[in-house]
Amino acid sequence: MNTAHAFQIFEKSISEYHVLDSVDQPFENPFEPKSLDHLLYRKNWIDTVQWHYEDLIREPSIDPVAALELKRKIDASNQDRTDMVEYIDSYFLQEFSSVEHQEGATINTESPAWAIDRLSILALKIYHMQEEANRASASDEHRSACATKLAVLMEQKIDLSTAIDQLLIDMAAGKKYMKVYKQMKMYNDESLNPVLYQNKS
């Protein structure tokens, strides 16, 4: 895998989401099940839906009951996002399982999948900043400011992509290695969140 290919998958996911542009639309994955492309597409789709959940919950006149329901959906989406990152890391762990570590090999500050998570979110930022830079109803000042921000995001894409690609190259060569740590989120666990276990009947 390289980041140029991953980014194309993210762009495909974002584009196909915006055909209907609805958080309630059905999801269909066009890629082969269990393939890395399948995981990457699913990962970005989760991110894209959550991006729009976050927009919706900031509606100033949102009904409190609807807001609470939406907050529950955001929490569930966050869990799905974390699960997908761990699935992708498990893929890489298997992919590099036969690589012999060189003497002095080091572990990276973040795993490949968590770096790819950042790239997926960056794809969404680029898409929506491009929209704002081109929005006809916005002022010239707004479009100009967004064009400047878009240029920074595009530079960030180059830097992040280069770093991820280099990490994967180093892992394939045995210069870097990885571990998969489960995130162990506590707020969704009835046995770990005191608000849940203290009120459990």
QUIHU-V20404 format. One line per field, one symbol per residue. phi: phi as a letter, one per 40 degrees, with the letter a starting at -180 (. if undefined). burial: # if it has 9 or more other C-alpha atoms within 8 Angstrom, else .. A space follows every 10 residues. Layout:
phi->???
burial->???
This chain:
phi->.bcccccccc ccdccccccc fbccccbbcc bddgccddcc ccdccdcccc dcdccccccd bccdcccccc cccccccccc ccccdccccc ccdccbcccc cccgdbcccb cdccccdccc ccccccdccc dccbcccccc cccccccccc ccccccdccc cccccccccc cccgcbbbbb bccfcccccc cbccccccbc c
burial->..#..##.## #.##..#... .......... ......#### ########## .###..#... .#....#..# #.##..##.# ##.####### ###..#..#. #...#..... #######.## #######.## .##....... .######.## ..##..#..# #..##.##.# ########.# ........## .##..##... .
